[in-house]
Amino acid sequence: MKLITRLLLTALVLLIVAEYIPGIEVTGFYAALIAAIILGLLNTIVRPILLILTFPITIVTLGLFVFVINAALFFFAATFIDGFTVASFWHALLGSLIVSAASTLLNKYI
């Protein structure tokens, strides 16, 4: 039940982010839900591998490269989901920051 609630909240956050950031578009709740599922899978499977591979760069940049990885996964998810588009890397960076911060805060209170 917790997983479904988290996915629904992430989809809702994606819809809100798409409303306020002009470079991110989500056509509807179904597209936001699919995007939330794909982002969850990417963050669970691909993100740890990327963090291990880019560990030296992350150390040199004092951890700021993790934001680049998050934005790249956000942008990557948008490339193959119909109804979820991101205009540029900078929009992906801003969107990933807001989505991850809002999801963390909302999931903390579940």
C-alpha positions in Angstrom: 0.0 0.0 0.0 2.9 2.3 0.8 4.4 1.8 -2.6 1.2 2.7 -4.4 0.8 5.8 -2.3 4.4 6.9 -3.0 3.9 6.4 -6.8 0.7 8.4 -6.7 2.4 11.2 -4.8 5.3 11.2 -7.2 2.9 11.4 -10.1 1.1 14.3 -8.5 4.4 16.1 -7.9 5.3 15.6 -11.5 2.0 17.1 -12.6 2.6 20.1 -10.3 6.2 20.5 -11.6 5.0 20.4 -15.2 2.5 23.1 -14.4 5.1 25.6 -13.0 8.2 24.8 -15.1 7.7 25.7 -18.7 10.3 23.3 -20.1 8.6 20.2 -18.6 5.3 18.9 -20.0 3.1 16.1 -18.8 -0.1 15.4 -20.8 -2.1 13.8 -18.1 -2.2 11.7 -14.9 -1.6 8.4 -16.8 1.7 9.8 -18.3 2.7 11.1 -14.9 2.1 7.8 -13.3 4.1 5.9 -16.0 6.9 8.5 -15.5 6.8 8.0 -11.8 7.1 4.2 -12.2 10.0 4.5 -14.7 11.8 7.1 -12.6 11.4 4.8 -9.6 12.9 1.9 -11.5 15.7 4.0 -12.9 16.6 5.3 -9.4 16.5 1.8 -8.0 18.5 0.0 -10.7 20.6 2.4 -12.8 21.4 5.1 -10.3 23.5 3.0 -7.9 25.5 1.7 -10.8 26.1 5.2 -12.1 27.1 6.4 -8.6 29.7 3.7 -8.3 31.1 4.4 -11.8 31.3 8.1 -11.3 32.6 8.0 -7.7 35.9 9.8 -8.5 34.1 12.6 -10.3 31.6 12.9 -7.4 34.5 13.2 -4.9 36.2 15.9 -7.0 33.0 17.9 -7.3 32.2 17.4 -3.6 29.0 15.5 -4.3 27.5 18.0 -6.8 27.8 15.4 -9.7 25.0 13.5 -8.1 22.7 16.3 -9.3 23.9 15.7 -12.8 23.2 12.0 -12.5 19.7 12.7 -11.2 19.0 15.2 -14.1 20.4 12.7 -16.6 18.0 10.0 -15.4 15.1 12.5 -15.4 15.9 13.5 -19.0 16.5 9.9 -20.0 13.1 8.9 -18.7 11.4 11.7 -20.6 13.0 10.5 -23.9 11.0 7.3 -24.1 7.7 8.1 -22.3 4.9 9.4 -24.5 3.3 12.4 -22.8 6.3 13.3 -20.7 8.8 15.7 -22.3 11.7 17.8 -21.0 13.0 20.6 -23.2 16.6 20.7 -22.0 19.1 19.4 -19.5 18.7 22.5 -17.3 14.9 21.9 -17.2 15.7 18.3 -16.3 18.0 19.5 -13.5 15.5 21.9 -12.0 12.7 19.3 -12.4 14.7 16.5 -10.8 15.6 18.7 -7.9 12.0 19.7 -7.2 10.6 16.3 -7.7 13.2 14.6 -5.5 12.8 17.2 -2.7 9.0 17.2 -2.8 8.9 13.4 -3.0 11.3 13.1 0.0 9.2 15.5 2.1 5.9 13.8 1.2 7.2 10.3 1.7 8.6 11.3 5.1 5.0 12.0 6.3 3.5 8.8 5.0 
